[in-house]
């Protein structure tokens, strides 16, 4: 299983009491270098946590997080896992200095103004500036207060959920607390608490600075979080833009059970929209990874679809979590058909629910699900539509061959798309091939790919599907997103280790799905 598929396992907003307007956080000019002094009179609170950056004269910056104790501390350059320890913090009053030995020795000298430390960094004879924002000490259990789906007046929504603990190759792939997924823009960002109920929005999945947005949560008289406001933030001045209010949606979720054709009992999570009456529904399938009903990606899909009035069934893949059976990763025809039967069983369960419109049930899923969904749709007319994300319209043999040339995005390769395409064209297909099945389907279907996909040949899949559409399948639609990887997140080369630096999904990812649903389903 490629690590792109592993990340899919992980990925893979009422009235309220008035709250005080948060104080703008500014970023003043650097201070002058100070001489070391006694630590006993240091005004900076300790222990304390900070987030900010080293800013270079060329306009670039290195995001960092710092922990300060009375006389020592640690520093991380985000999103790297490696922690650099330092001792002998020197300070007097509001002034502070310390040295950190990373790749080179860095001497930090700055001044604390009550909310920030700002100053200069000396490294290899070069002087840069740095800014650190004081982070609010939020007990981890209290973060649960903010979890949920919030909807703006425009109809767009966002999800606040907890970051999974995952790192690979020395990089964090998520923030260290709350995460936000903005379904209007596709942004997936780490959140940084600066006051009770007040968070700075990071610039990427696992990177803070520069902080260009800010979220403030509001509570009702009983202390329950009911709303939030989203504001743009001027990086230079800290000035906040016009508040955009969003209301927390009352989405209902429950654990459910259904049985596949071979008697295997599967466990799912059904999430219902905050609407009355029967609604369309969709079951979300996994890629080849051992996916669960409530992993990061399942939470995203449930919140997104439910916020648009569609019930969502996610589930523990057979042999995973609370589901029976044996987990198998391989894309053999036998295993794919077995998973297709699980999908059909999920659709049958959705049909039994009075909250669901029985003739508007669909399937969606990433990657390997692109083979499973056509199999299921060819065997069940109860599947009315499907949305396939980074799914193959080609054979298993061609997908495997493609991966040998791209290393599944594990590292850069020397083969151009033209070279790979020629070698695929010269190689006979082998293993399961979804293309003939797709040509015979009569359901509504949408495919979305990224042109920097390194796990499957998206260009070949698009070409094959366009041929099918040209043959008369006008109910099919397809979109190729520029500079998007296998996860449909923004990238430059489609490499796995670019994910922590990504600002999120391609801006057109969710928009494409919303427009298609409005035209075909809603």
C-alpha positions, 0 to 999 in steps of 0.5 A, spaced: 500 500 500 502 506 498 503 512 503 498 516 499 493 511 500 495 511 508 494 518 508 487 517 505 486 512 511 487 518 516 484 523 511 483 518 507 457 551 524 442 559 534 443 565 538 448 566 543 451 570 548 455 576 546 462 575 546 468 581 546 471 582 540 478 579 540 484 584 540 488 584 534 495 581 534 500 586 530 507 584 528 511 590 529 518 591 527 524 587 530 527 589 536 535 590 537 539 585 539 540 585 547 546 582 552 544 576 556 542 578 563 539 575 569 533 570 568 530 571 575 526 578 572 524 575 566 517 577 565 515 572 559 511 566 562 514 560 563 512 554 561 509 557 555 508 555 548 509 560 541 508 559 534 511 564 529 516 564 524 523 567 522 522 572 516 528 572 511 530 579 507 527 575 500 520 575 503 520 568 505 519 565 512 520 559 516 514 557 520 516 555 527 513 553 534 517 554 540 516 552 548 519 556 553 521 554 560 524 558 565 531 556 563 530 552 557 526 550 551 525 547 544 524 549 537 521 546 531 521 548 524 514 546 521 512 541 519 518 537 521 518 532 527 525 534 529 526 538 536 532 542 537 533 543 545 536 549 548 538 552 554 541 558 558 535 562 556 537 569 558 532 575 559 531 581 564 524 584 564 521 584 557 527 582 553 529 575 552 535 571 548 537 564 547 541 560 542 539 554 538 543 549 534 540 546 528 543 545 522 547 552 524 547 556 530 542 561 531 542 566 536 535 569 538 534 576 541 527 579 542 522 583 546 516 581 549 510 586 548 504 582 552 502 577 546 508 577 542 516 576 542 519 579 536 526 581 534 532 578 530 536 572 529 543 571 527 545 565 523 552 565 519 553 572 519 546 574 516 540 577 520 533 575 520 527 577 524 522 573 527 515 573 531 512 569 536 505 569 538 503 567 545 499 560 544 493 559 549 494 553 554 487 549 551 486 543 555 486 537 550 479 535 552 476 542 552 477 542 544 471 537 544 467 543 545 469 546 538 468 540 534 462 540 529 460 542 522 458 550 521 455 553 515 455 560 513 450 564 510 452 563 503 451 556 504 458 554 504 460 550 510 466 548 514 468 542 519 472 543 525 475 536 528 481 533 531 488 532 528 490 525 527 497 523 530 501 521 524 508 523 521 512 520 516 519 521 513 520 526 519 514 530 517 508 531 521 502 531 516 497 534 521 497 540 526 497 538 533 490 540 535 484 542 531 484 542 524 479 546 519 477 544 512 473 549 509 468 546 504 468 553 500 475 553 498 478 546 500 483 549 505 485 544 510 489 548 515 492 547 522 489 551 528 493 555 533 489 557 540 491 565 542 485 566 547 479 562 550 475 560 543 480 564 539 484 561 534 489 563 528 488 559 522 495 556 519 497 556 512 497 549 511 496 542 513 501 542 518 504 549 518 502 555 521 505 562 519 503 566 515 496 567 519 491 570 514 485 568 517 482 568 524 476 564 527 472 566 534 467 561 537 461 564 540 457 560 546 450 560 549 448 562 556 450 555 558 457 555 555 455 551 549 459 553 542 453 554 537 457 559 532 463 562 529 466 568 526 471 567 520 475 573 519 481 575 514 487 577 517 492 582 515 499 579 516 503 585 517 498 589 521 494 584 524 488 588 522 481 583 522 476 583 516 469 583 516 466 577 520 463 572 516 458 568 521 457 561 521 452 557 525 453 550 528 449 545 524 445 540 528 447 533 525 445 527 527 450 521 527 449 513 529 452 507 529 449 502 525 450 495 522 449 491 516 450 484 513 454 483 506 452 477 502 457 472 505 454 473 512 459 478 514 457 483 519 459 490 518 459 496 522 458 503 519 456 511 522 450 514 519 450 521 519 443 525 517 443 532 515 439 537 519 433 537 515 426 534 515 423 529 511 427 524 506 433 526 503 438 523 498 444 519 501 451 516 499 455 511 502 463 513 502 467 507 500 475 506 502 481 506 497 485 500 498 487 502 505 484 499 512 479 505 512 474 506 518 468 509 519 470 515 523 477 517 520 479 524 518 477 523 511 470 519 513 469 525 517 470 530 512 466 527 507 460 526 512 460 533 514 461 536 507 455 531 504 450 532 510 451 540 510 449 539 503 442 535 505 445 528 503 445 523 508 452 519 509 454 512 511 461 511 512 463 504 515 469 500 517 472 496 512 471 488 513 476 486 517 477 493 520 475 496 526 468 493 529 467 490 522 467 482 521 471 479 516 478 479 513 482 485 511 485 484 504 489 490 500 490 487 494 486 489 488 484 482 485 477 481 482 475 476 488 477 482 493 474 487 489 467 483 488 467 482 495 468 489 497 462 491 492 458 486 495 459 490 502 457 496 498 451 493 495 449 491 503 450 498 505 446 501 499 440 496 501 441 498 509 440 506 506 434 503 503 431 501 509 431 508 513 425 512 512 430 518 512 432 516 506 430 517 499 430 510 496 431 512 489 437 517 490 442 513 493 449 513 491 456 511 492 463 515 492 470 513 494 477 514 493 482 510 489 481 503 489 474 505 490 474 507 483 474 499 481 469 497 486 464 502 485 463 500 477 462 493 480 457 494 485 453 499 480 453 493 475 450 489 480 445 493 483 440 498 480 439 501 487 445 505 486 442 511 482 449 515 482 456 515 483 462 520 484 469 517 483 475 520 486 482 519 483 479 512 481 482 508 475 478 507 468 483 502 466 486 495 468 490 493 475 496 491 470 496 498 467 496 501 474 501 497 477 506 499 471 504 506 472 506 506 479 513 502 478 515 508 474 512 514 479 514 510 485 507 512 487 510 519 489 515 516 494 520 520 491 521 524 484 522 520 478 526 521 471 520 519 467 516 524 463 508 523 462 509 522 455 514 516 456 510 513 461 504 514 456 508 510 451 510 504 455 503 503 458 500 504 450 505 498 448 503 494 454 497 489 454 492 490 460 492 485 465 488 484 472 481 487 473 479 492 468 473 497 470 473 500 463 468 495 459 463 495 465 463 503 465 461 503 458 455 499 460 453 503 466 447 507 465 447 511 472 449 518 473 457 518 474 462 523 476 470 522 476 475 527 478 482 526 478 488 530 479 494 531 473 499 530 478 497 523 481 503 519 482 499 513 484 495 511 478 495 514 470 489 519 471 491 521 464 490 514 461 483 514 465 481 520 463 482 518 456 479 512 456 472 515 460 472 521 454 472 515 449 466 512 453 462 519 453 464 520 446 460 513 445 454 516 447 454 516 455 452 523 456 450 521 463 458 521 465 462 527 467 469 528 468 474 533 471 481 534 471 484 538 476 491 542 475 496 541 480 492 536 484 495 530 487 492 523 488 488 526 494 486 531 490 490 536 494 494 542 491 501 540 489 507 541 485 510 534 483 504 530 486 509 527 491 507 524 498 512 528 502 509 535 499 502 533 503 504 537 509 506 543 506 499 543 502 494 548 503 488 543 502 484 540 496 484 544 490 480 550 490 475 547 485 474 540 488 468 541 493 465 546 488 465 541 482 461 536 487 456 541 489 455 544 482 454 536 480 449 534 485 445 541 484 444 539 477 443 532 478 441 530 484 438 535 488 
